[in-house]
Amino acid sequence: MEATVKFYEIETGKPIVVMNEEDMKELGVHVGDRIKISKGKSSVTAIIDATTSIVSQGEIAVFEEVKKELALARNDVVNIIEAPRPKSIEFIKKKLKGQHLHGHEIISIVQDIVDNNLSDVELTALVVASYIKGYDMDETVALTQAIVETGEQIDFGDEVVDKHCIGGVAGNRTTMIVVPIICAAGLTMPKTSSRAITSPAGTADTMEVLAKVNFSIKELKEIVKKTGGCIVWGGAVNLAPADDKIIKVEYPLSIDPEGQVLASVMAKKKSVGSDYLIIDIPVGKGAKIEDMETAHHLARKFIQLGERLEIKTKCIVSDGSSPIGMGIGPALEARDVLLCLEGRGPSDLTNKSIDLAAAVLELAGKARVGEGRDMAEKILKSGQAKEKMMEIIEAQGGNPNITPETVALGKYTYDVLSARTGKVNSIDSKTISKIARASGAPKDHGGGIDLKACVGDDVEEGGILYTIHSSNESKLEDAIKLAQQLTPIRVGGLILEEVT
């Protein structure tokens, strides 16, 4: 069948076309099926959607991905034939039945994910199957290796170290303190980090306040060669494209299949050649992991997977019951980091960063067991870590003379006051993060929450609990309304609510 091209100038992330229902009947295809579109010697397989009015018979509407792939011009005529369903769909159905997948079957699925051969429905079926039926360790290893092999890989040489945090704790920006400590100690730490999905800031968002985070692999290698480390956005270097596509399906479902979590973390570490890895697993109400039993189970799985991948792995279970640091939001967290590097930052953020750096130093053999903390603390207090961070910032195109006081915060502010005198009993990370996001973070780098009280602090009635920052008056009003509805900081008393 031949059809005349018309354009939908929209990017969808995968090859999609829209056909008239009558043409689909003639071709014998249905919504969600695939067709092969050819122009000259070039061809692309795309997933079909249908319409009865917008696209006339004899026409085919293509989105940006198909347009670019075939270098199409408006009113070009293309040839269309039915394309077979990917073989990997049978393997997804196999997992839905709870059956074990072999390595070649998992590779087939992952390759089809990367090549955009699976529809959203089919990819969702895979995520649901992995959540309900789970992966055993052999499957998890195969999934990790397949994600690595279908993305970019970077060789940074020997003795490469890394860290990862499971997340869920507001303000937990330890990476930006650990990296300069470790690099100042002479180890290589190329840190690829994520942007925020549900939080007010990811490490990449926070680092972007101080320097650029989007680099090519060539540029990344030059930065690491010059400074020993980096703090960049992993999405810019295409390290694990299959994982990124799977996460987009997991997010609206709010599910994190264990095998996928393990593979997601370890594939990105394997892609940059990590030899040693510290994983921070925060535990507490509001964190992703809320009980010690689950934390220990996950830690054992990470260590076991690390052994199979030849990455020496150690897990640290940390307190995730309240935010770390005082700032929540990109600029506020960047300010905390700079203050810690100068020796005058929040003590909880400083101490946790030193503990994690110590674990890295000992795991990599740079310090003897029990001596890593002294080494890390000495590097921080001597100013070596700050000096190294400024080198990294400059290498990534930032201003090496930036100070905590010159970090630009949202100019519109509102103080949330305590309704009573007492001791701060708890600060809920999820709730405080919602208010920070309402203020505009992470898109608005200057938006967020500046905590004025920590757990255990005594506060007076009318005292400031936290200040909301925003670069937009309307966003500030949204955050204020949310703050009035929620109670992220509880002061005095142990009664949470009355039920009648």
Buried (B, 14 or more C-beta within 10 A) or exposed (E): BEBEBBBBEEEBEBBBBBBBBEBBEEBEBEBBBBBBBBBEEEBBBBBBBBBEEEBBEBBBBBBBBBBEBBEBEEEBEBEBEBBEBBEBBEBBBBBBEEEEBBBEBBBBBBBBBBBBBBBBEBBBBBBBBBBEBBBEEBBBBBBBBBBBBBBBEBEBEEBBBBBBBBBBBBBBBBBBBBBBBBBBBEBBBBBBBBBBEEBBBBBBBBBBBBBBBBBEBEBBBBBBEEBBBBBBBBBBBBBBBBBBBBBBBBEEEEBBBBBBBBBBBBBBBBBBBBBBBBBBBBBBEBBBBBEEEBBBEBBEBBBBBBEBBEBBBBBBBBBBBBBBBBBBBBBBBBBBBBBBBBEEBBEBBBBBBBBBBBBBBBBBEBBEEEEBBBBBBBBBEEEBBBBBBBBBBBBBBBEBEBEBEEBEBBEBEBEBEBEEEBBBBBBBBBBBBBBBBBBBBBEBBBBBBBBBBBBEBEBEEEBBBBBBBBBBEEBBBBBBEBBEEBBBBBBBEEEEEEEE
